[in-house]
Amino acid sequence: MVRRKRRASTLIEVLFASFLVALCASVLAASIPTATKCRLKATYSGLALSLAQKELEAIRTRGYPNVSGAQLASLGLLDSSTPVAADTFSFTNVDHPLHDSPARVLPEGKGFVTIEQVDLDLRRVTVRVEWRENGQTRSLLLATLVANL
């Protein structure tokens, strides 16, 4: 007759396994807030990029003759034809089917368009989107050239 030995867990093995489980759980719990912050940061950056691209493309499709504060405001792409700074206009409160309002999409979101005459038949359009995140102001900048062809 063959005797089988029963193997039982010792107290030290059980304590070690409990320690490993607790260690893994604490590492996982510590990484959740960081992952949430990173996801939120990526979401806001993606929204800002989308807003800036939509605004820039909406301006580019209007063509060189319409790339001015007065024309873009009359087309509904800017809040007003009055600049908020030198050659810089706001599009914070604009809400149009082709593009969204930064104030509605991002926390304390603001949008700005700067129009510069680079050469005789060439204008540079720069779109800046700003928002507040964790008490800091973040921004994203996109620019393009619009030529009179």
C-alpha positions as CSV (number, residue, x, y, z in Angstrom):
1,M,0.0,0.0,0.0
2,V,1.3,3.4,-1.0
3,R,1.0,6.2,1.4
4,R,0.4,9.7,0.1
5,K,1.8,12.5,2.0
6,R,-0.5,15.4,2.7
7,R,1.0,18.7,2.1
8,A,-0.4,21.6,4.1
9,S,0.4,25.3,3.8
10,T,2.5,26.7,6.6
11,L,1.6,29.9,8.3
12,I,4.6,31.6,6.7
13,E,3.4,30.7,3.2
14,V,0.0,32.0,3.9
15,L,1.3,35.3,5.3
16,F,3.7,35.7,2.3
17,A,0.8,35.2,-0.2
18,S,-1.4,37.7,1.7
19,F,1.5,40.2,1.6
20,L,1.9,39.8,-2.2
21,V,-1.8,40.2,-2.8
22,A,-1.9,43.3,-0.6
23,L,1.2,44.8,-2.3
24,C,-0.4,44.2,-5.8
25,A,-3.6,45.8,-4.7
26,S,-1.9,48.9,-3.2
27,V,0.2,49.4,-6.4
28,L,-3.0,49.1,-8.5
29,A,-4.9,51.5,-6.2
30,A,-2.0,54.0,-6.3
31,S,-1.9,54.0,-10.1
32,I,-5.7,54.7,-10.7
33,P,-5.6,58.5,-9.9
34,T,-2.5,58.9,-12.2
35,A,-4.2,57.1,-15.0
36,T,-7.4,59.2,-14.5
37,K,-5.3,62.4,-14.7
38,C,-3.5,61.2,-17.8
39,R,-6.8,60.2,-19.5
40,L,-8.3,63.6,-18.7
41,K,-5.3,65.4,-20.0
42,A,-5.4,63.5,-23.2
43,T,-9.1,64.1,-23.6
44,Y,-8.7,67.9,-23.2
45,S,-5.7,68.0,-25.6
46,G,-7.7,66.0,-28.2
47,L,-10.7,68.3,-27.8
48,A,-8.5,71.4,-28.2
49,L,-6.8,70.0,-31.2
50,S,-10.1,69.2,-32.8
51,L,-11.4,72.7,-32.1
52,A,-8.3,74.3,-33.5
53,Q,-8.3,72.2,-36.7
54,K,-12.0,72.9,-37.3
55,E,-11.5,76.6,-36.9
56,L,-8.4,76.7,-39.1
57,E,-10.1,74.6,-41.8
58,A,-13.2,76.8,-41.7
59,I,-11.1,79.9,-42.2
60,R,-9.0,78.3,-45.0
61,T,-12.0,77.2,-47.0
62,R,-13.2,80.9,-47.1
63,G,-10.2,81.8,-49.2
64,Y,-7.7,84.7,-49.0
65,P,-10.1,87.6,-49.6
66,N,-12.2,86.6,-46.5
67,V,-9.3,86.2,-44.2
68,S,-9.8,89.4,-42.2
69,G,-11.4,90.1,-38.8
70,A,-14.4,91.8,-40.3
71,Q,-15.1,89.2,-42.9
72,L,-14.6,86.2,-40.6
73,A,-16.9,87.9,-38.0
74,S,-19.6,88.4,-40.6
75,L,-19.3,84.7,-41.5
76,G,-19.8,83.7,-37.9
77,L,-16.3,82.4,-37.4
78,L,-15.3,85.0,-34.8
79,D,-17.1,86.5,-31.9
80,S,-16.5,90.1,-33.1
81,S,-14.5,92.0,-35.7
82,T,-13.0,93.9,-32.8
83,P,-9.5,92.5,-32.0
84,V,-8.8,91.4,-28.4
85,A,-5.0,92.1,-29.0
86,A,-2.9,93.2,-32.0
87,D,-4.4,91.3,-35.0
88,T,-5.9,88.7,-32.6
89,F,-9.6,87.9,-32.5
90,S,-11.7,85.7,-30.2
91,F,-13.8,82.7,-31.2
92,T,-14.6,81.6,-27.7
93,N,-18.4,81.9,-27.8
94,V,-18.9,81.0,-31.5
95,D,-21.1,77.9,-31.9
96,H,-21.6,76.8,-35.4
97,P,-22.4,73.3,-36.9
98,L,-19.0,73.2,-38.5
99,H,-17.1,73.9,-35.3
100,D,-17.7,74.0,-31.5
101,S,-17.4,76.6,-28.9
102,P,-14.2,76.3,-26.7
103,A,-16.2,77.8,-23.8
104,R,-18.6,74.9,-24.0
105,V,-16.2,72.0,-24.7
106,L,-13.2,72.8,-22.4
107,P,-13.0,74.0,-18.8
108,E,-12.7,77.8,-19.1
109,G,-12.0,77.3,-22.8
110,K,-11.0,80.3,-25.0
111,G,-10.1,80.5,-28.6
112,F,-8.1,83.1,-30.5
113,V,-7.3,83.7,-34.1
114,T,-4.3,85.8,-35.2
115,I,-4.1,87.1,-38.7
116,E,-0.8,88.4,-40.0
117,Q,0.1,89.7,-43.5
118,V,3.3,87.9,-44.2
119,D,3.8,88.9,-47.8
120,L,2.0,90.8,-50.5
121,D,-0.4,87.9,-51.2
122,L,0.2,85.7,-48.2
123,R,-1.5,85.7,-44.8
124,R,-0.6,83.6,-41.7
125,V,-3.5,82.4,-39.7
126,T,-2.7,81.1,-36.2
127,V,-5.4,79.5,-34.0
128,R,-4.8,79.2,-30.3
129,V,-7.0,77.3,-27.9
130,E,-6.6,77.7,-24.1
131,W,-8.2,76.0,-21.2
132,R,-7.7,75.4,-17.4
133,E,-6.5,72.1,-16.2
134,N,-5.5,71.4,-12.6
135,G,-5.1,75.1,-11.8
136,Q,-2.8,75.7,-14.8
137,T,-3.5,77.3,-18.1
138,R,-2.8,75.0,-21.0
139,S,-2.8,76.0,-24.7
140,L,-2.5,74.5,-28.2
141,L,-1.4,76.4,-31.2
142,L,-1.9,75.6,-34.9
143,A,-1.0,77.8,-37.9
144,T,-1.3,77.8,-41.7
145,L,-0.6,80.1,-44.6
146,V,-3.4,81.3,-46.9
147,A,-2.3,82.6,-50.3
148,N,-4.1,84.7,-52.8
149,L,-4.0,82.5,-55.9
